[in-house]
């Protein structure tokens, strides 16, 4: 199966490419768009996270994804503190959500599967992400990849994890 997207490492020189990034009007979508425009570079510098911009065959920016590590008590709440892989942020631009229509794989799946492969290359036991409690579309999406809920709602976010090995 041919890849629909090309991942390019995000850095200061690509900041202008995300200036008009939008992925919806919901509070969580606005937060994602603001993250890539305003906080992604600081996250890269402070935490060593990696961020990629994803482009289609016409070189249109379709979305972004990020990967890093975090320390979490697992299993919660009193488990041993472990270093896990985390997807701090990912989003598909509004005009590309649900696209390409009729394709075997949509952009969202390809972007996420690329991040998942990158996480597996780092050989963690678990992959963690946060999703807004009202973002049912994303919760369903991650559930199709066998993510499970982990612990209580924290600042309106649900912590979800996937056991990688």
C-alpha positions in Angstrom: 0.0 0.0 0.0 1.4 3.4 -1.0 1.9 6.0 1.7 -0.4 9.0 1.3 1.7 11.3 3.5 5.3 12.4 3.9 6.5 13.3 7.4 8.9 16.2 7.7 10.6 17.1 11.0 9.2 20.3 12.5 11.6 23.0 13.5 11.9 26.8 13.5 12.3 27.0 9.8 8.9 25.4 9.3 7.0 27.7 11.7 5.5 29.7 8.9 3.9 26.6 7.5 1.6 26.2 10.5 0.6 29.9 10.8 -2.9 29.2 9.5 -3.3 25.7 11.0 -6.9 25.0 12.2 -8.5 21.7 13.0 -11.9 22.7 14.3 -13.7 25.1 16.6 -14.1 22.9 19.7 -11.9 23.9 22.6 -9.7 20.9 22.2 -9.2 21.5 18.5 -8.3 25.2 19.1 -5.8 24.0 21.8 -4.2 21.6 19.3 -3.9 24.4 16.7 -2.4 26.8 19.2 0.0 24.1 20.4 1.7 23.7 17.0 1.8 27.4 16.4 2.9 28.6 19.9 4.3 25.8 22.0 5.6 23.0 19.9 9.1 24.5 19.5 9.4 25.0 23.3 8.3 21.5 23.9 10.9 20.2 21.5 13.6 22.2 23.3 12.5 21.6 26.9 11.5 17.9 26.7 13.3 16.6 23.7 10.0 15.7 21.9 9.9 15.2 18.2 7.3 16.8 16.0 6.5 16.0 12.4 4.4 17.8 9.8 2.6 15.6 7.4 2.2 16.5 3.7 0.1 14.9 1.0 1.2 14.2 -2.6 0.4 17.8 -3.5 2.6 19.1 -0.7 -0.4 20.4 1.2 0.1 20.4 5.0 -2.4 17.8 6.2 -1.6 17.6 9.9 1.0 17.1 12.6 2.0 14.6 15.2 4.5 14.5 18.1 6.2 11.9 20.2 8.1 12.1 23.5 8.6 10.5 26.8 7.0 11.0 30.2 7.1 9.5 33.7 3.9 8.0 35.0 3.0 5.9 38.0 1.8 2.7 36.4 -0.6 1.1 37.2 -2.2 4.2 38.7 -2.4 5.6 41.2 0.4 3.9 43.2 2.3 1.9 40.7 6.0 2.2 40.1 7.1 5.4 38.2 7.9 4.4 34.7 9.2 6.2 31.6 6.6 5.8 28.8 6.3 7.1 25.3 3.7 9.8 24.9 1.9 11.4 22.0 1.7 15.0 23.3 -0.3 16.3 20.4 -1.6 15.5 17.0 -4.2 16.9 14.7 -5.5 16.9 11.1 -6.3 20.2 9.4 -10.0 20.8 9.1 -10.1 20.6 5.4 -8.4 17.1 5.4 -10.5 15.5 8.2 -12.2 12.4 6.8 -10.0 12.5 3.6 -9.2 11.1 1.2 -12.8 10.1 0.8 -13.2 6.5 -0.4 -9.6 5.7 0.3 -8.6 2.5 2.0 -6.7 4.5 4.6 -7.5 8.0 5.6 -4.9 10.6 6.5 -5.7 10.3 10.2 -4.9 6.6 10.1 -1.7 7.0 8.2 -0.5 9.9 10.4 -1.3 7.9 13.6 0.2 4.7 12.3 3.4 6.5 11.5 3.6 7.9 15.1 2.8 4.4 16.4 5.7 2.9 14.4 8.0 5.6 15.6 7.0 4.9 19.2 7.5 1.2 18.8 11.0 1.8 17.4 11.8 3.4 20.8 10.9 0.1 22.5 8.6 1.3 25.4 6.2 -0.9 27.2 3.4 1.6 26.9 2.3 4.5 24.7 0.3 7.2 26.4 -1.9 10.0 25.1 -4.5 12.4 26.5 -7.8 13.2 24.8 -10.4 15.7 25.8 -13.3 13.9 27.6 -15.9 15.4 25.2 -13.9 14.4 22.0 -15.8 11.2 21.3 -14.6 11.0 17.8 -11.0 10.8 19.0 -11.8 8.4 21.9 -13.4 6.1 19.3 -10.5 6.4 16.9 -8.0 5.5 19.6 -10.2 2.6 20.8 -10.0 1.1 17.4 -6.2 0.8 18.0 -6.9 -0.9 21.3 -6.1 2.1 23.6 -7.6 1.8 27.1 -8.5 4.4 29.6 -6.0 4.9 32.4 -7.1 6.5 35.6 -9.4 9.5 36.3 -10.2 12.6 34.2 -7.4 15.1 34.7 -8.1 18.8 33.6 -10.9 17.6 31.3 -8.6 15.0 29.6 -8.8 11.3 29.6 -5.5 9.5 29.8 -5.4 6.5 27.4 -2.7 4.0 26.9 -1.7 1.2 24.6 0.5 -1.7 25.6 3.2 -2.1 23.0 4.9 -5.2 24.3 
